[in-house]
Amino acid sequence: MKDLKHLFSYLGRYRKDLIFAAVLLFAETAFELIIPVLMADIIDVGVSNHDTGFILHKGIQMALCALGSLITGLLYARFVARAAYGLGANIREAQYKHVQDFAFSNLDHFETSSLITRMTTDVTVIQNAINGGLRPMIRGPVMLIMGIALSVYMNAKLSVVFFVSTPILALILVFIVRKVAPMYRRLQKSMDHLNNVVQENLTAVRAVKAFVRGEYEEKKFQSVNGELMQASQRTFHFAVLNLPAFQLMMYTAAVLIMWFGGNMIISSTLQVGELTGFLSYVLQVMNSLMMISNVFLLLTRSLASAQRINEVLSETTALSSPQNACTVIHDGSVDFINVSFKYHEDAEEYALSDVNLHIDAGQTVGILGGTGSAKTTLVQLIPRLYDASIGEVYVGGKNVKDYSLASLRDSVGIVLQKNVLFSGTVRENLLWGNGEADDETIWQACRAACADEFLSRMPGGLDTDLGQGGVNVSGGQKQRLCIARTLLKKPKILIFDDSTSAVDTATEAKIRSSLAKISDMTKIIIAQRVTSVIDTDKIIILEDGRIHAVGTHKKLLESDPIYQEIYYSQMKGEKENA
C-alpha cells in the first residue's frame, strides 16, 4: 500500500477532481439506496389502500432520486476520468524525467523493454484501477453497511440470512485474492519478456532478414507469447472465480429469504412490500460484496504495477551535481590519478586498474588496445558517465565531481562507438550539437566531418529525412553525421570512440586533417587502426585495463613489443591488400 500511496502523491492538481468524484459517488449511492424504501411504501401503503395520490407522490420522489443518481453518476464519470488519466500522465512524465537523470550504472539495473512496460502497461493498470475501481471501492462498503442497516431496520429476523451468507462469501473472496496476488507480478514480467523480444526483433529486423533468421525469431516470439498467454490464463482462471461464488451465495440467500419471507407473509408477520424491498437490499448487499471482491482484484494487480513503477521512481541516481557546483571548464587538460574502476560493487575484478595519466590541453592522444582492454571505459570517466571506484579524475585542473554534470558534459563531446541518430531530418539531428547554429555553421561542421560529400548529393540536403534511427544513410555516413553533430558543440575535449571504423582510409585522413586544424580542443581518439593515431602527440597502449605504455609513434615503435606487433601486422596486411 505504501507504493500506491506514493503514486497518489503525483495527483497534483487532479487531487480535487478525485475528491469531487468521491463526493459525487456518495451522493449517487445514497439516491439509489432510498429507492427500495420508497418502493416498499408504494406497495404497502399506496397499493394496499388504493391511494393514487400517495403512489404518485412517492413515484415522483423515486423519479427525482433516479434523476439525481443519473446526474451525479455522469458527473462522477467525468471527474474520475480526469483524475485517473491525469495521474497516469503525471506518473509517466515523472518516470521519464527520472530516467533522463539516470547514470549509466542506474540504467544497468533495468532492461529497456522493462522500462517501456513500466511507463505504459503498468501505468495503464493504475489508471484502470482508479477509473474502474473507485466506484466499487466507495459504493461497495457504503452499500454493504447501509444495505444491511436498512434491511435490519425493515425486518431484523430476515436479516439473519445476511449474517450467515456474507462471511462465507467473504472467506471465498479472500482465498481468491490471496491466490491471485502473486500471479499478477509474474504476469507483468511475462509482458516484459514479450516487449523485449519484439523490441529486439524490430530494431534488428535488417540483420534478421540478412541472416535469414525470421523463422528462429518467430519461434522465440511464440515462446514468450505462449509464456504470457499461460501466465494470463493461470491468473484470470482464479480471478474470475469471484463471479460464480457471488452468484452461488446471492441465489442461495434469495431462496432462503423467499422461503422464510413467504412463511412470514402467510403468518401475517411480514408484508409483501417489505419482502420486495428486502429482496432489493439482498441484491444490493450481495452486489456490494461482488464490488469489494473486484476492488481487491484490481488493487492486487495495481499493487504489483505500483511496486514496479516505484522501483524506477525510487532508484537513487548514482551521479549528481554537487552544491555550488563549478560551471566553467577552463581548458581541456585531463588527469587520471590512481584510478581503478569496476561496473558493480560486488565484481571480483576491476575493469580499470591503477591508471595514472596526464593529457595537456589541446593535445591529440590516441588509445590502442585489444578488445576488452577497457578503452571505452577509460574515456567514459571523463564526462562522468561513470564515477571512478578508486582515485580521482581531473578536467581543466578540477575534480570532475566538483563540476555540474550539465556543464562538464557540455564541454566534453563524444562520438560514440555505436552511432545514434534520431527520427527526423539531418538538420534536426545536427542541431543537437548546437541548437542556435545557422546553416553556414552546420555546413562548416559537415565539411570538417566530410559529410558534405554525400549531403550535397541528397535532394533535400540538410532537410533530408533520415528515417527511424537513421536507416536512410549508410554506416559510414552515420559516423560522419555524428562527428559533425559533436563538432557543432565546440567542446573543450573531443572523444572519438572508434568513430571512423566504417569510413574508408582516404576519408578518415581528410577528417584527421580537419581536426588537426582545431588547436584549442583536446582530442582523444580510440582506434583499432594504427594509421588513425600514428600522427597523434602521444599514444596510450591499454592491456587488460592497465596502461601498458605511453609514448609517440616513433618511441613506441622502437621500444614496445605490443605496439610493434600491432603496427607490423597491420602494415603487412595493408601492403598485401595493396
C-alpha positions, -999 to 999 in steps of 0.1 A, spaced: 0 0 0 30 23 5 37 21 -32 2 31 -41 2 59 -15 35 72 -30 20 72 -66 -11 91 -54 13 119 -44 17 126 -81 -20 136 -84 -11 172 -82 -39 195 -94 -61 164 -102 -65 157 -64 -95 180 -64 -111 160 -92 -106 127 -73 -122 142 -41 -151 157 -60 -156 123 -78 -158 105 -44 -183 130 -31 -205 126 -62 -203 88 -58 -215 90 -22 -245 111 -34 -252 87 -62 -252 57 -38 -275 75 -13 -300 82 -41 -300 46 -51 -304 33 -16 -335 55 -9 -354 40 -39 -362 5 -23 -377 22 8 -399 44 -14 -409 13 -34 -419 -6 -3 -441 23 8 -458 24 -26 -467 -13 -23 -476 -15 14 -494 19 17 -503 32 -17 -514 -1 -34 -529 -16 -3 -551 15 4 -557 22 -33 -542 57 -27 -534 70 -61 -521 104 -48 -497 87 -24 -484 64 -52 -480 95 -75 -462 114 -47 -438 85 -39 -433 79 -77 -422 115 -82 -397 110 -53 -384 79 -69 -380 96 -102 -362 125 -86 -339 100 -68 -332 82 -102 -325 116 -119 -302 126 -91 -284 93 -94 -281 97 -131 -267 133 -129 -243 125 -101 -232 94 -119 -224 113 -151 -205 140 -133 -186 113 -113 -175 96 -146 -162 129 -159 -142 138 -128 -128 103 -121 -116 101 -157 -98 134 -154 -82 122 -121 -72 88 -135 -57 99 -168 -42 130 -152 -24 108 -126 -13 84 -154 2 113 -174 20 127 -143 34 93 -134 47 87 -169 62 121 -170 79 116 -136 93 82 -147 106 96 -180 122 126 -163 138 105 -137 152 81 -163 168 111 -180 187 117 -148 200 81 -146 237 74 -148 248 45 -169 251 24 -137 214 31 -130 204 21 -165 222 -12 -160 196 -21 -134 167 -22 -159 161 -37 -193 149 -12 -219 118 -34 -225 110 -34 -188 112 4 -186 88 7 -216 63 -17 -199 66 3 -166 58 35 -184 29 21 -205 12 -11 -193 19 -6 -156 6 30 -157 -24 18 -176 -32 -7 -148 -31 21 -122 -54 43 -144 -78 14 -148 -77 7 -111 -89 43 -104 -112 46 -134 -129 13 -128 -121 7 -91 -131 40 -74 -168 34 -79 -169 -1 -64 -143 9 -38 -167 35 -24 -201 21 -34 -193 -14 -21 -187 -6 16 -214 21 16 -240 -2 0 -229 -31 23 -232 -11 55 -263 9 46 -280 -21 29 -275 -43 60 -286 -15 83 -317 -8 63 -326 -45 59 -323 -49 97 -345 -18 101 -371 -34 78 -370 -69 93 -344 -80 119 -353 -117 116 -349 -119 79 -316 -101 81 -300 -131 99 -296 -146 63 -271 -118 56 -250 -126 87 -247 -162 76 -241 -159 39 -219 -127 39 -190 -142 60 -190 -173 38 -188 -152 6 -161 -130 22 -139 -161 30 -142 -173 -6 -132 -139 -19 -102 -136 5 -90 -170 -8 -93 -159 -44 -74 -126 -38 -46 -143 -19 -42 -168 -46 -42 -143 -74 -20 -116 -58 15 -131 -67 3 -141 -101 -1 -105 -113 36 -97 -108 46 -128 -128 21 -116 -155 38 -82 -158 73 -99 -160 60 -120 -189 49 -88 -205 85 -75 -201 98 -106 -218 74 -102 -247 83 -65 -252 120 -73 -251 117 -98 -279 95 -75 -300 119 -46 -295 150 -66 -304 134 -80 -335 121 -47 -348 154 -29 -340 175 -55 -357 150 -65 -385 175 -59 -412 200 -83 -396 172 -109 -391 165 -107 -428 201 -107 -438 208 -138 -419 175 -154 -428 166 -159 -391 130 -150 -395 118 -185 -385 141 -185 -355 127 -152 -343 92 -164 -349 99 -194 -326 114 -171 -300 83 -149 -301 60 -179 -299 78 -189 -268 74 -156 -249 39 -151 -263 30 -186 -250 45 -177 -217 24 -145 -215 -7 -165 -225 -2 -192 -199 5 -166 -172 -27 -147 -182 -47 -180 -182 -35 -191 -148 -41 -156 -133 -76 -150 -147 -86 -186 -141 -86 -178 -104 -96 -142 -108 -129 -149 -124 -140 -174 -97 -154 -145 -77 -184 -143 -101 -197 -179 -97 -190 -176 -59 -210 -144 -58 -239 -159 -78 -240 -190 -56 -243 -170 -24 -267 -145 -40 -292 -171 -52 -288 -191 -20 -296 -160 0 -326 -151 -23 -341 -186 -20 -337 -186 18 -353 -151 21 -382 -162 -2 -387 -193 19 -386 -176 53 -403 -144 40 -431 -164 23 -438 -182 56 -438 -149 74 -463 -134 49 -486 -164 54 -484 -159 91 -491 -122 86 -459 -110 102 -445 -96 70 -460 -75 42 -454 -81 5 -439 -47 0 -414 -53 28 -403 -85 12 -399 -68 -22 -378 -40 -7 -359 -66 14 -350 -85 -18 -337 -53 -33 -314 -49 -4 -303 -86 -8 -292 -78 -43 -275 -46 -32 -256 -62 -3 -245 -92 -25 -236 -68 -53 -216 -47 -29 -196 -78 -19 -190 -85 -55 -178 -49 -60 -155 -53 -30 -140 -85 -44 -134 -68 -78 -118 -39 -59 -94 -63 -42 -85 -79 -75 -79 -45 -91 -60 -34 -60 -39 -66 -61 -29 -61 -97 -23 -24 -93 -1 -31 -62 21 -52 -85 23 -25 -111 28 2 -84 57 -17 -70 73 -19 -104 68 18 -111 82 28 -77 113 7 -84 120 32 -112 110 64 -93 128 53 -61 160 44 -79 187 67 -64 206 85 -92 241 73 -89 256 106 -101 245 142 -93 259 177 -93 274 190 -60 261 221 -43 277 253 -55 290 233 -85 316 248 -108 301 256 -142 332 268 -160 358 244 -175 389 265 -182 407 241 -205 407 206 -219 435 191 -198 428 156 -183 444 138 -154 438 103 -140 453 98 -106 455 62 -92 421 54 -109 405 20 -107 370 12 -118 346 -17 -117 310 -17 -130 294 -34 -100 305 -31 -63 304 -69 -59 325 -75 -90 357 -95 -83 380 -77 -107 384 -41 -118 378 -31 -154 405 -4 -150 434 -7 -125 459 18 -112 456 43 -141 478 74 -139 477 96 -169 481 133 -179 469 149 -211 477 185 -218 450 209 -231 450 209 -269 469 176 -272 458 149 -296 460 115 -279 455 80 -294 444 50 -274 451 15 -287 444 -19 -272 428 -52 -278 391 -60 -274 381 -58 -237 411 -37 -227 387 -10 -213 394 17 -238 358 29 -238 356 26 -200 385 49 -196 371 78 -216 336 74 -200 351 85 -167 360 119 -182 324 133 -186 313 113 -155 291 88 -173 305 66 -146 325 76 -114 358 61 -106 356 34 -79 391 44 -66 411 75 -74 403 109 -90 397 122 -125 405 159 -132 394 180 -161 407 216 -165 426 212 -132 395 204 -112 380 172 -99 351 161 -123 330 157 -92 332 195 -85 315 204 -118 278 205 -126 271 175 -147 255 196 -174 285 219 -177 310 191 -177 292 170 -203 286 201 -224 324 206 -226 331 170 -235 320 158 -269 318 121 -275 313 104 -308 301 70 -297 312 37 -309 276 29 -317 263 57 -338 229 71 -327 207 92 -350 171 101 -343 140 102 -364 138 135 -383 159 155 -407 196 158 -409 193 194 -397 172 184 -366 199 157 -357 228 181 -362 212 208 -341 215 185 -311 251 198 -311 241 234 -311 205 245 -312 214 280 -323 237 270 -352 229 286 -386 232 268 -419 267 281 -426 279 268 -392 263 235 -398 278 232 -433 312 241 -418 310 212 -394 298 189 -421 328 198 -443 351 191 -413 335 157 -409 334 151 -447 296 148 -445 291 175 -471 302 150 -498 270 130 -496 247 157 -482 252 178 -513 241 149 -535 208 145 -515 178 162 -529 168 176 -496 202 185 -483 200 193 -446 163 187 -448 166 151 -459 146 128 -437 168 102 -420 140 78 -411 139 60 -377 174 56 -363 190 70 -395 180 40 -417 182 61 -449 220 65 -446 249 41 -445 271 32 -415 299 55 -427 275 83 -434 261 79 -399 295 82 -384 303 114 -403 270 129 -393 277 121 -356 311 136 -359 296 168 -374 270 169 -347 297 167 -320 319 193 -337 289 218 -335 292 216 -297 327 231 -299 337 211 -269 370 216 -250 375 178 -251 366 157 -282 365 119 -278 363 96 -308 353 61 -297 364 41 -327 342 65 -347 357 61 -381 357 23 -383 331 24 -411 349 52 -431 374 44 -458 411 54 -451 411 83 -475 380 99 -459 395 92 -424 427 110 -434 406 140 -445 388 140 -412 421 138 -392 434 167 -413 404 188 -405 406 180 -368 443 188 -367 435 224 -377 414 228 -345 441 239 -320 421 248 -289 405 213 -285 419 183 -267 413 152 -289 412 117 -277 410 90 -304 402 54 -296 410 33 -327 417 -2 -339 439 10 -368 474 23 -362 470 48 -390 442 65 -371 466 75 -343 500 75 -359 502 113 -360 489 120 -325 510 137 -299 511 105 -279 497 70 -280 484 51 -249 485 13 -251 460 -4 -228 462 -40 -218 437 -58 -195 426 -24 -180 461 -12 -173 482 13 -190 510 -7 -207 529 21 -224 526 58 -233 547 75 -260 549 88 -295 546 65 -325 584 66 -331 592 59 -294 568 30 -291 579 15 -324 614 14 -312 608 0 -277 573 -15 -271 567 -51 -283 529 -49 -283 529 -17 -304 554 -33 -327 532 -63 -332 501 -42 -339 520 -20 -363 537 -46 -383 507 -69 -385 485 -40 -399 512 -26 -422 518 -61 -436 481 -65 -442 479 -32 -460 508 -40 -482 494 -74 -491 460 -59 -498 476 -32 -519 
